[in-house]
């Protein structure tokens, strides 16, 4: 749906690159007495140009000083555009801030240069003049993979439902590669290709998330998932409502029973001849969530078009595993349902018999995601995976605890921490969370094996993790990634993150799969 730029490696000198816009990176300059220009000094300080020495030489070594006159400081994601007046071949120079070299960009407390490059590349791409069709960037000289990811993700715009014409088709040249006269080295080609495939998988998830629910209901979601999966050679199984009933998937059927558009469950399979491990992925696919009988307030209910983000990301990540040829077997189990109030909707007080036989008392029909996930987790564990990762927009409590950009990760401690480290490695905010045993008793039911919510509002994210744990096989290391906030950006665009669907945590899932492929 989204037009993304063509990507090319180039060994052209930046000053002589034949492009409409040349992108360079800046860092804050050193202020008098130490520190940087983001400190308390009132004295203007010129930013520091990162790399691109030939561009600076073309401006007689005064480019940073000239940019300072426009107000450029080099702070993170700051963008300044200036005409070059013939000093370099490109008519427009776009300088983007990377932020201080020592500034932390993630939750681990240290600087992450790759994430700085991703964010700067995204900010630069979003700020390109509408007339620019060719772009050269020197940020690839700092980190090629990060520059590619930031450029592709920053270029994303969901325009399927707009009548206005799309922006221009663009070609982006990553300058300063070492390809020489004999062509780009295989390592750089592979870096660009892998980074581009990963970023485009994120964009595929974003497209699914941003598609409105009148056009993305369970059957259509299953069709699109099948189309994506078959295009990369995945095995596909789709269970319709009759097959779900025959199989005893009481959670999916209960949640989906109030809609005129019945539920589905999609199973995708990636196998590799050299794989020694299998990872099960599970994603929540509520194509729209009204809350059911426990109906949500009207304000911001439109955001619930994103309640299938976990499913979209699992589908995209499984397809990506096949595209990258990762030596790990992957099974994806994706339940899809629409949670609607009607005469056939499930009710508070109902008891559902889940796949596998465990019973759940429904105290709140707006805690529906955990019900469809329970069915899917039990089914996924039947394949005896070595690991299981589930992701979902599960609880508003995640937003309360961690905000809109940081996922909460729960599960078996060692594997939870491994998944959290994978998220940090790709710049997706995440934090390991506990599952306090004392909260488990609050899920005890009056009539069934377990209730779907506690009788209080404290530790809601953690209680949801405890609920899901009940359905994971005892011998399977697992992690639950709650992306209720990070999956859908309701504010303004920032870095390489647009408004709407973000595609988080596709890159985290891909990093986990690559880690398992490499280390078991």
DOGU-978983 format. One line per field, with one value per residue (C-alpha): residue in three letters; residue number from 1; x, y, z. Coordinates in nm, 4 decimals. Layout:
aa = ALA:...;
i = NUM:...;
u = X:...;
v = Y:...;
w = Z:...;
***
This chain:
aa = UNK:UNK:UNK:UNK:UNK:UNK:UNK:UNK:UNK:UNK:UNK:UNK:UNK:UNK:UNK:UNK:UNK:UNK:UNK:UNK:UNK:UNK:UNK:UNK:UNK:UNK:UNK:UNK:UNK:UNK:UNK:UNK:UNK:UNK:UNK:UNK:UNK:UNK:UNK:UNK:UNK:UNK:UNK:UNK:UNK:UNK:UNK:UNK:UNK:UNK:UNK:UNK:UNK:UNK:UNK:UNK:UNK:UNK:UNK:UNK:UNK:UNK:UNK:UNK:UNK:UNK:UNK:UNK:UNK:UNK:UNK:UNK:UNK:UNK:UNK:UNK:UNK:UNK:UNK:UNK:UNK:UNK:UNK:UNK:UNK:UNK:UNK:UNK:UNK:UNK:UNK:UNK:UNK:UNK:UNK:UNK:UNK:UNK:UNK:UNK:UNK:UNK:UNK:UNK:UNK:UNK:UNK:UNK:UNK:UNK:UNK:UNK:UNK:UNK:UNK:UNK:UNK:UNK:UNK:UNK:UNK:UNK:UNK:UNK:UNK:UNK:UNK:UNK:UNK:UNK:UNK:UNK:UNK:UNK:UNK:UNK:UNK:UNK:UNK:UNK:UNK:UNK:UNK:UNK:UNK:UNK:UNK:UNK:UNK:UNK:UNK:UNK:UNK:UNK:UNK:UNK:UNK:UNK:UNK:UNK:UNK:UNK:UNK:UNK:UNK:UNK:UNK:UNK:UNK:UNK:UNK:UNK:UNK:UNK:UNK:UNK:UNK:UNK:UNK:UNK:UNK:UNK:UNK:UNK:UNK:UNK:UNK:UNK:UNK:UNK:UNK:UNK:UNK:UNK:UNK:UNK:UNK:UNK:UNK:UNK:UNK:UNK:UNK:UNK:UNK:UNK:UNK:UNK:UNK:UNK:UNK:UNK:UNK:UNK:UNK:UNK:UNK:UNK:UNK:UNK:UNK:UNK:UNK:UNK:UNK:UNK:UNK:UNK:UNK:UNK:UNK:UNK:UNK:UNK:UNK:UNK:UNK:UNK:UNK:UNK:UNK:UNK:UNK:UNK:UNK:UNK:UNK:UNK:UNK:UNK:UNK:UNK:UNK:UNK:UNK:UNK:UNK:UNK:UNK:UNK:UNK:UNK:UNK:UNK:UNK:UNK:UNK:UNK:UNK:UNK:UNK:UNK:UNK:UNK:UNK:UNK:UNK:UNK:UNK:UNK:UNK:UNK:UNK:UNK:UNK:UNK:UNK:UNK:UNK:UNK:UNK:UNK:UNK:UNK:UNK:UNK:UNK:UNK:UNK:UNK:UNK:UNK:UNK:UNK:UNK:UNK:UNK:UNK:UNK:UNK:UNK:UNK:UNK:UNK:UNK:UNK:UNK:UNK:UNK:UNK:UNK:UNK:UNK:UNK:UNK:UNK:UNK:UNK:UNK:UNK:UNK:UNK:UNK:UNK:UNK:UNK:UNK:UNK:UNK:UNK:UNK:UNK:UNK:UNK:UNK:UNK:UNK:UNK:UNK:UNK:UNK:UNK:UNK:UNK:UNK:UNK:UNK:UNK:UNK:UNK:UNK:UNK:UNK:UNK:UNK:UNK:UNK:UNK:UNK:UNK:UNK:UNK:UNK:UNK:UNK:UNK:UNK:UNK:UNK:UNK:UNK:UNK:UNK:UNK:UNK:UNK:UNK:UNK:UNK:UNK:UNK:UNK:UNK:UNK:UNK:UNK:UNK:UNK:UNK:UNK:UNK:UNK:UNK:UNK:UNK:UNK:UNK:UNK:UNK:UNK:UNK:UNK:UNK:UNK:UNK:UNK:UNK:UNK:UNK:UNK:UNK:UNK:UNK:UNK:UNK:UNK:UNK:UNK:UNK:UNK:UNK:UNK:UNK:UNK:UNK:UNK:UNK:UNK:UNK:UNK:UNK:UNK:UNK:UNK:UNK:UNK:UNK:UNK:UNK:UNK:UNK:UNK:UNK:UNK:UNK:UNK:UNK:UNK:UNK:UNK:UNK:UNK:UNK:UNK:UNK:UNK:UNK:UNK:UNK:UNK:UNK:UNK:UNK:UNK:UNK:UNK:UNK:UNK:UNK:UNK:UNK:UNK:UNK:UNK:UNK:UNK:UNK:UNK:UNK:UNK:UNK:UNK:UNK:UNK:UNK:UNK:UNK:UNK:UNK:UNK:UNK:UNK:UNK:UNK:UNK:UNK:UNK:UNK:UNK:UNK:UNK:UNK:UNK:UNK:UNK:UNK:UNK:UNK:UNK:UNK;
i = 1:2:3:4:5:6:7:8:9:10:11:12:13:14:15:16:17:18:19:20:21:22:23:24:25:26:27:28:29:30:31:32:33:34:35:36:37:38:39:40:41:42:43:44:45:46:47:48:49:50:51:52:53:54:55:56:57:58:59:60:61:62:63:64:65:66:67:68:69:70:71:72:73:74:75:76:77:78:79:80:81:82:83:84:85:86:87:88:89:90:91:92:93:94:95:96:97:98:99:100:101:102:103:104:105:106:107:108:109:110:111:112:113:114:115:116:117:118:119:120:121:122:123:124:125:126:127:128:129:130:131:132:133:134:135:136:137:138:139:140:141:142:143:144:145:146:147:148:149:150:151:152:153:154:155:156:157:158:159:160:161:162:163:164:165:166:167:168:169:170:171:172:173:174:175:176:177:178:179:180:181:182:183:184:185:186:187:188:189:190:191:192:193:194:195:196:197:198:199:200:201:202:203:204:205:206:207:208:209:210:211:212:213:214:215:216:217:218:219:220:221:222:223:224:225:226:227:228:229:230:231:232:233:234:235:236:237:238:239:240:241:242:243:244:245:246:247:248:249:250:251:252:253:254:255:256:257:258:259:260:261:262:263:264:265:266:267:268:269:270:271:272:273:274:275:276:277:278:279:280:281:282:283:284:285:286:287:288:289:290:291:292:293:294:295:296:297:298:299:300:301:302:303:304:305:306:307:308:309:310:311:312:313:314:315:316:317:318:319:320:321:322:323:324:325:326:327:328:329:330:331:332:333:334:335:336:337:338:339:340:341:342:343:344:345:346:347:348:349:350:351:352:353:354:355:356:357:358:359:360:361:362:363:364:365:366:367:368:369:370:371:372:373:374:375:376:377:378:379:380:381:382:383:384:385:386:387:388:389:390:391:392:393:394:395:396:397:398:399:400:401:402:403:404:405:406:407:408:409:410:411:412:413:414:415:416:417:418:419:420:421:422:423:424:425:426:427:428:429:430:431:432:433:434:435:436:437:438:439:440:441:442:443:444:445:446:447:448:449:450:451:452:453:454:455:456:457:458:459:460:461:462:463:464:465:466:467:468:469:470:471:472:473:474:475:476:477:478:479:480:481:482:483:484:485:486:487:488:489:490:491:492:493:494:495:496:497:498:499:500:501:502:503:504:505:506:507:508:509:510:511:512:513:514:515:516:517:518:519:520;
u = 0.0000:0.2785:0.5309:0.8793:1.2035:1.4442:1.7726:2.1211:2.4793:2.7128:3.0850:3.0410:3.1909:2.9108:3.0146:2.9809:2.6754:2.4176:2.1094:1.8345:1.9095:2.2229:2.1759:2.4528:2.4616:2.5438:2.6314:2.6288:2.9581:3.1633:3.0589:3.3162:3.4335:3.3288:2.9925:2.8014:2.5743:2.2688:2.3957:2.3296:2.5700:2.4077:2.7002:2.6093:2.8143:2.8619:2.7550:3.0029:2.9692:2.9865:3.1835:3.1331:3.4665:3.4581:3.1324:3.2866:3.5898:3.3598:3.2327:3.5928:3.5654:3.2875:2.9778:2.9175:2.9477:2.7090:2.4571:2.4880:2.3690:2.0419:2.0001:2.1329:2.2664:2.2933:2.0329:1.8549:1.6182:1.6621:1.6437:1.7810:1.7601:1.9859:2.0599:2.4150:2.4563:2.6812:2.9314:2.8363:2.6509:2.3262:2.1208:1.9853:2.1692:1.9649:2.1453:1.9936:2.0892:2.2141:2.2279:2.5263:2.7596:2.7143:2.3345:2.1379:1.8732:1.7344:1.6376:1.9704:2.1304:2.4034:2.4450:2.3205:2.4752:2.2707:1.9460:2.0646:2.1263:1.7877:1.6059:1.8060:1.7538:1.3808:1.3566:1.5528:1.3361:1.0157:1.1522:1.2572:1.1241:0.8270:1.0131:1.3091:1.3227:1.6885:1.8508:2.2048:2.2841:2.6169:2.4609:2.5291:2.8962:2.8175:2.5947:2.4639:2.1981:2.0621:2.0540:1.8627:1.6123:1.5537:1.5145:1.2605:1.0621:1.0726:0.9446:0.6334:0.2963:-0.0375:-0.2203:-0.4544:-0.7671:-0.6527:-0.7730:-0.4712:-0.1736:0.1107:0.4418:0.7194:0.8877:1.2340:1.5747:1.8048:2.1797:2.3820:2.7058:3.0553:3.0271:3.3494:3.2212:3.4908:3.5051:3.4355:3.0918:2.9640:3.1155:2.8814:2.8824:2.7459:2.4945:2.3744:2.3578:2.1433:1.9200:1.8600:1.7966:1.5565:1.3657:1.3293:1.2089:0.9630:0.8250:0.7573:0.5796:0.3695:0.2567:0.1826:-0.0362:-0.2426:-0.2754:-0.3789:-0.6409:-0.9821:-1.1874:-1.4694:-1.2153:-1.0050:-1.2420:-1.1341:-1.1985:-1.0277:-0.7388:-0.6929:-0.7013:-0.4351:-0.2201:-0.2480:-0.1505:0.1592:0.2601:0.2199:0.4257:0.7310:0.6648:0.5193:0.2848:-0.0666:-0.3672:-0.6857:-0.9497:-1.2922:-1.5664:-1.6858:-1.3352:-1.2875:-1.6089:-1.5101:-1.1707:-1.3084:-1.1562:-1.3946:-1.2030:-1.1940:-1.5557:-1.6751:-1.5124:-1.6122:-1.9699:-2.1157:-2.0076:-2.1793:-1.8304:-1.7129:-1.3629:-1.0671:-0.7394:-0.4399:-0.1426:0.1789:0.4879:0.8472:1.0907:1.4628:1.6725:1.9503:1.7229:1.7801:1.5214:1.1548:1.0047:0.6295:0.4939:0.1448:-0.0244:-0.3544:-0.5797:-0.8830:-0.9760:-1.1895:-1.2610:-1.5732:-1.5276:-1.8330:-2.1076:-1.8536:-1.8464:-1.5656:-1.6189:-1.6754:-1.3728:-1.0751:-1.2518:-1.1292:-0.7830:-0.9108:-0.8553:-0.5031:-0.6061:-0.4771:-0.1247:0.0239:-0.1178:0.0040:0.3550:0.3669:0.2557:0.5127:0.7926:0.7195:0.7234:1.0477:1.2089:1.1449:1.2735:1.5931:1.6365:1.6783:1.7882:1.5108:1.1713:0.8815:0.5163:0.2780:-0.0638:-0.2843:-0.6413:-0.8650:-1.1980:-1.4124:-1.5397:-1.8891:-2.2020:-2.5127:-2.7759:-2.5240:-2.2328:-2.0729:-2.1599:-1.9981:-2.0692:-2.0313:-1.7924:-1.5919:-1.4227:-1.0915:-0.8970:-0.7405:-1.0282:-0.9499:-1.2527:-1.2566:-1.5150:-1.5680:-1.5925:-1.5250:-1.5778:-1.3261:-1.0503:-1.0994:-0.7488:-0.6240:-0.9138:-0.8279:-0.4568:-0.5170:-0.6602:-0.3726:-0.1024:-0.2328:-0.2465:0.1041:0.2449:0.1072:0.3862:0.6470:0.8365:1.1690:1.0495:0.7254:0.6854:0.3415:0.2714:-0.0436:-0.2012:-0.3245:-0.3712:-0.4234:-0.2191:0.0915:0.0450:-0.0028:0.3122:0.5509:0.4053:0.3370:0.6787:0.7951:0.6645:0.6361:0.7883:0.6928:0.7460:1.0026:1.2834:1.5805:1.3926:1.2085:1.5460:1.6712:1.3735:1.4225:1.7864:1.6784:1.4426:1.7231:1.9542:1.7193:1.6113:1.2591:1.1821:1.1021:1.1368:1.1357:0.8466:0.7736:0.4759:0.4195:0.2735:0.0487:-0.1557:-0.2402:-0.4899:-0.6830:-0.7638:-0.9367:-1.2905:-1.6038:-1.7183:-1.4398:-1.0689:-0.9708:-1.1299:-1.0245:-0.9620:-0.8961:-1.1430:-0.9156:-0.7173:-0.3709:-0.0994:-0.3286:-0.0469:0.1160:-0.2107:-0.2671:0.0746:-0.0162:-0.3395:-0.1513:0.1017:-0.1798:-0.1986:0.1723:0.3077:0.5321:0.8440:0.8291:1.0361:0.8084:0.7711:0.4692:0.5263:0.2548:0.2617:-0.0664:0.1023:0.3991:0.1980:-0.0039:0.1236:-0.1645:0.0630:0.2840:0.5449:0.8939:1.2189:1.1250:0.7877:0.4764:0.1332:-0.0839:0.0501:0.4189:0.4909:0.6406:0.7612:0.8426:1.2117:1.2268:1.0683:1.3111:1.6041:1.4831:1.4509:1.7982:1.9418:1.7858:1.9058:2.2611:2.2814:2.0004;
v = 0.0000:0.2393:0.3663:0.3303:0.4645:0.2765:0.2204:0.2241:0.2067:0.4697:0.5378:0.8924:1.1684:1.3466:1.6886:1.5661:1.3393:1.4196:1.4374:1.6850:1.6847:1.5947:1.4799:1.5301:1.4672:1.7082:1.6759:1.9563:2.1415:2.1815:2.4798:2.6980:2.5302:2.1855:2.0221:2.0732:2.3308:2.1806:2.3037:2.6294:2.8560:3.1453:3.1672:3.0268:2.7207:2.5783:2.2159:1.9508:1.7927:1.4128:1.2699:1.4249:1.6066:1.6658:1.8583:2.0741:2.1344:2.2483:2.5153:2.6151:2.4460:2.6805:2.4638:2.4141:2.7870:2.8643:2.6137:2.7685:3.0974:2.9226:2.8073:2.4548:2.3025:1.9321:1.8270:1.5026:1.5079:1.8819:1.9488:2.2498:2.2957:2.5415:2.6157:2.5210:2.7978:2.5736:2.4855:2.1186:1.9504:1.9030:2.2244:2.1657:2.0500:1.9014:1.8845:1.6638:1.6412:1.3166:1.4525:1.4381:1.1434:1.0577:1.0932:0.7773:0.6880:0.3759:0.2336:0.0648:0.3988:0.4163:0.5834:0.3914:0.5336:0.3044:0.4306:0.7908:0.7238:0.5539:0.8469:1.1092:0.9289:0.9073:1.2736:1.3750:1.1630:1.3098:1.6629:1.6201:1.8814:1.7488:1.8163:1.5926:1.2694:1.1817:1.1944:1.1267:1.0592:1.0533:0.9002:0.5586:0.6228:0.6019:0.2922:0.1649:-0.0703:0.1979:0.4572:0.2183:0.1297:0.4909:0.6013:0.3358:0.3646:0.7448:0.7431:0.5472:0.7128:0.5334:0.6867:0.4073:0.6060:0.9499:1.0926:1.3237:1.1984:1.0265:1.2026:1.1626:0.8279:0.8663:0.7080:0.7236:0.6835:0.5734:0.7572:0.6612:0.2877:0.1078:-0.0505:0.1039:0.0340:-0.3352:-0.2931:-0.2997:-0.5678:-0.8517:-0.7589:-0.4107:-0.5431:-0.7956:-0.5311:-0.3056:-0.5902:-0.7321:-0.3906:-0.3003:-0.6300:-0.5819:-0.2236:-0.3216:-0.5976:-0.3304:-0.1257:-0.4276:-0.4582:-0.0842:-0.1188:-0.3911:-0.1924:0.1266:-0.0428:0.0547:-0.2191:-0.2075:-0.3380:-0.5545:-0.7951:-1.1484:-1.3224:-1.0449:-1.0323:-1.4057:-1.3627:-1.0913:-1.2954:-1.5907:-1.3750:-1.2391:-1.5831:-1.7666:-1.4994:-1.6021:-1.9758:-2.0231:-2.3042:-2.1729:-2.3121:-2.1104:-2.2256:-2.0723:-2.0529:-2.4075:-2.5478:-2.3449:-2.4873:-2.8409:-2.7901:-2.6452:-2.2971:-2.1481:-1.8263:-1.7179:-1.8220:-1.6506:-1.3179:-1.3308:-1.4427:-1.0929:-0.9946:-1.0677:-1.1300:-1.4585:-1.5261:-1.7008:-1.8529:-1.8458:-2.0776:-1.9997:-2.2214:-2.1397:-2.4304:-2.4279:-2.7395:-2.6289:-2.5299:-2.6919:-2.4880:-2.3953:-2.0667:-2.0286:-1.6787:-1.5781:-1.2440:-1.0890:-1.0200:-0.8267:-0.6447:-0.4016:-0.3827:-0.2090:-0.3765:-0.5898:-0.5779:-0.4058:-0.1339:0.1205:0.4981:0.6594:0.8898:0.7464:0.4195:0.4688:0.3786:0.0232:-0.0291:-0.1077:-0.3930:-0.6442:-0.4995:-0.8059:-1.0306:-0.8013:-0.7983:-1.1760:-1.2281:-0.9789:-1.1249:-1.4812:-1.3740:-1.1876:-1.5012:-1.6715:-1.3757:-1.3555:-1.7320:-1.7565:-2.1037:-2.1428:-2.3046:-2.0697:-2.1442:-1.8503:-1.8904:-1.5884:-1.5729:-1.3115:-1.1848:-0.8721:-0.7877:-0.6443:-0.6076:-0.7793:-1.0340:-1.3095:-1.1478:-1.3175:-1.1646:-1.0846:-1.3945:-1.6393:-1.9327:-2.0245:-2.3581:-2.2816:-2.4921:-2.7640:-2.7737:-2.5037:-2.2934:-1.9159:-1.6995:-1.3778:-1.0817:-0.8167:-0.8630:-0.5852:-0.8180:-1.0183:-1.0340:-1.2744:-1.5086:-1.5509:-1.5648:-1.8443:-2.0626:-1.9765:-2.0354:-2.3819:-2.4692:-2.3332:-2.5373:-2.8581:-2.8275:-2.8562:-2.5381:-2.4572:-2.1026:-1.9063:-1.5321:-1.3723:-1.0062:-0.8033:-0.4679:-0.6242:-0.3751:-0.0062:-0.0721:-0.0975:0.2677:0.3665:0.1838:0.2477:0.5144:0.5194:0.4115:0.1328:-0.2235:-0.4375:-0.7854:-1.0682:-1.4418:-1.7019:-1.4903:-1.5951:-1.5878:-1.2673:-1.1001:-1.2392:-1.0902:-0.7591:-0.7521:-0.8215:-0.5237:-0.2997:-0.4190:-0.2848:0.0330:-0.0755:0.0415:-0.2407:-0.3173:-0.6481:-0.6719:-0.9156:-1.1409:-1.1247:-1.4490:-1.2674:-1.1320:-1.4818:-1.5372:-1.2330:-1.4231:-1.7037:-1.7568:-1.8299:-2.0906:-2.1676:-2.2530:-1.8876:-1.5448:-1.3206:-1.0152:-0.9338:-0.7417:-0.4350:-0.2081:-0.2564:-0.4322:-0.4918:-0.5561:-0.8039:-0.9851:-1.0253:-1.1886:-1.4247:-1.5142:-1.6030:-1.8092:-2.0484:-2.1599:-2.2000:-2.5548:-2.6014:-2.6888:-2.4001:-2.0842:-1.7977:-1.4217:-1.1908:-0.8487:-0.5935:-0.3175:-0.1433:0.1973:0.1484:-0.0283:0.2812:0.6386:0.8737:1.1795:1.3463:1.1683:1.1462:1.0017:0.7092:0.6587:0.7863:0.8582:0.5485:0.1945:0.1680:-0.1962:-0.2577:-0.5223:-0.6699:-0.5831:-0.7280:-1.0534:-1.0697:-1.0114:-1.2919:-1.5300:-1.4371:-1.4847:-1.8289:-1.9235:-1.8237:-1.9471:-2.1944;
w = 0.0000:0.0891:-0.1639:-0.0147:-0.1597:-0.3825:-0.2004:-0.3549:-0.2336:-0.3764:-0.3458:-0.4793:-0.2722:-0.0909:-0.2207:-0.5801:-0.5451:-0.8132:-0.5905:-0.5110:-0.1373:0.0571:0.4197:0.6758:1.0492:1.3303:1.6970:1.9565:1.9761:2.2908:2.5015:2.6768:2.9949:2.8743:2.8125:2.4914:2.3366:2.5035:2.8407:3.0265:2.8357:2.6505:2.4101:2.0658:1.9818:1.6346:1.5968:1.4889:1.1462:1.1661:0.8771:0.5307:0.5477:0.1746:0.2172:0.4875:0.2665:-0.0136:0.2257:0.3079:0.6463:0.7573:0.7126:1.0855:1.1499:0.8648:0.9999:1.3462:1.1962:1.1048:1.4662:1.4193:1.7417:1.6607:1.9159:1.8433:1.5417:1.4792:1.1047:0.9164:0.5378:0.3541:-0.0119:-0.1088:-0.3724:-0.5796:-0.3060:-0.3575:-0.6438:-0.4484:-0.4501:-0.0965:0.2152:0.4986:0.8331:1.1014:1.4667:1.6185:1.9712:2.2075:2.1681:2.5355:2.5455:2.6319:2.3747:2.5369:2.8736:2.9400:3.0311:2.7673:2.4309:2.1285:1.8147:1.5893:1.7413:1.7045:1.3351:1.2944:1.4533:1.2651:0.9331:1.0008:1.0962:0.7858:0.5565:0.6985:0.6416:0.2784:0.0352:-0.1600:-0.4841:-0.3949:-0.5943:-0.5310:-0.1897:-0.0757:0.2894:0.4695:0.7831:0.6299:0.6982:1.0718:1.0589:0.7274:0.8649:1.0971:0.8186:0.5928:0.8664:0.9670:0.6073:0.5130:0.8360:0.8259:0.4679:0.5650:0.5141:0.4994:0.2030:0.0946:0.1826:0.0669:-0.2616:-0.2971:-0.4943:-0.3112:-0.2619:-0.5175:-0.5791:-0.4335:-0.4705:-0.1697:-0.2136:0.0868:0.0279:0.1301:0.0683:-0.0121:-0.3284:-0.5492:-0.9187:-0.8758:-0.7239:-0.3664:-0.1399:-0.0635:0.3045:0.2361:-0.0134:0.2429:0.5160:0.3000:0.1825:0.5311:0.6872:0.4058:0.4363:0.8103:0.7744:0.5024:0.7240:0.9862:0.7195:0.6198:0.9818:0.9896:0.6799:0.8464:1.1697:0.9902:0.7734:0.9160:1.0816:0.8282:0.5767:0.8114:0.9849:1.0842:0.7520:0.5545:0.8012:0.7538:0.3757:0.3834:0.6200:0.3837:0.0881:0.2657:0.3911:0.0619:-0.1155:0.0901:0.0967:0.4448:0.5315:0.6027:0.7888:0.8456:1.0937:1.0341:1.2955:1.2234:1.2627:1.5801:1.7233:1.6296:1.7931:2.1159:2.0937:2.3487:2.4067:2.0425:1.9872:2.3038:2.2209:1.8549:1.9181:1.9354:1.5855:1.2559:1.1208:1.2738:1.4108:1.2547:1.3631:1.1287:1.1631:0.9733:0.9543:0.8564:0.8455:0.7714:0.6964:0.9333:1.2220:1.5612:1.7536:1.7131:1.8293:1.8656:1.8067:1.9199:1.8501:1.9557:1.6576:1.7831:1.4629:1.6617:2.0323:2.1586:2.4955:2.4257:2.6895:2.9198:2.6580:2.6376:2.6594:2.3202:2.3495:2.1600:2.0826:1.7249:1.8519:1.8924:1.5219:1.6473:1.8780:1.6243:1.6315:1.7990:1.5288:1.2506:1.3956:1.4406:1.0806:0.9528:1.1658:1.0534:0.6891:0.7570:0.9029:0.5701:0.3674:0.5727:0.5606:0.9380:1.0480:1.3015:1.2736:1.3482:1.4120:1.4327:1.5931:1.5361:1.6730:1.5098:1.6409:1.6594:2.0101:1.9674:2.1862:2.0549:2.1460:2.0825:2.2685:2.5672:2.9039:3.2380:3.4450:3.1559:3.1940:2.8845:2.8279:2.6647:2.4180:2.6301:2.8811:3.1389:3.2370:3.2716:3.4447:3.2492:3.4852:3.2220:2.8484:2.7797:2.9034:2.5862:2.4448:2.7096:2.6282:2.2615:2.3471:2.5978:2.3220:2.0920:2.3539:2.4388:2.0691:2.0100:2.2994:2.1455:1.8871:2.1675:2.0804:2.2439:2.3155:2.2963:2.2472:2.2598:2.1913:2.2298:2.2981:2.6175:2.9026:2.9596:3.2736:3.0520:2.9572:3.3199:3.4278:3.1382:2.9125:2.5418:2.4092:2.6395:2.6246:2.9349:2.9088:3.1434:3.1478:3.2481:3.3929:3.1797:2.8514:2.9467:2.9939:2.6625:2.4807:2.6633:2.5524:2.1943:2.2084:2.3360:2.0574:1.7886:1.9679:2.0625:2.4155:2.6559:3.0249:3.2102:3.4568:3.7426:3.7953:4.1738:4.3027:4.5493:4.2567:4.1341:4.4146:4.2978:3.9766:4.1664:4.0429:4.2397:3.9859:3.7372:3.7249:3.6896:3.6343:3.3477:3.5720:3.9364:4.1526:4.1737:3.9439:4.0915:3.8901:3.5954:3.3486:3.5843:3.6574:3.2829:3.2556:3.5390:3.3608:3.0414:3.2361:3.3290:2.9663:2.8872:2.9041:3.2077:3.0094:2.7574:2.8235:2.7306:2.7190:2.6959:2.5340:2.6188:2.3551:2.4361:2.4131:2.1775:1.9058:1.8093:1.8161:1.8954:1.9025:1.6451:1.4369:1.5857:1.4589:1.2346:1.4060:1.2261:1.3627:1.3856:1.3686:1.4568:1.3728:1.7157:1.8028:1.4590:1.4945:1.8454:1.7277:1.4355:1.6720:1.9004:1.6057:1.4783:1.8284:1.8621:1.5127:1.6073:1.9668:2.0211;
***
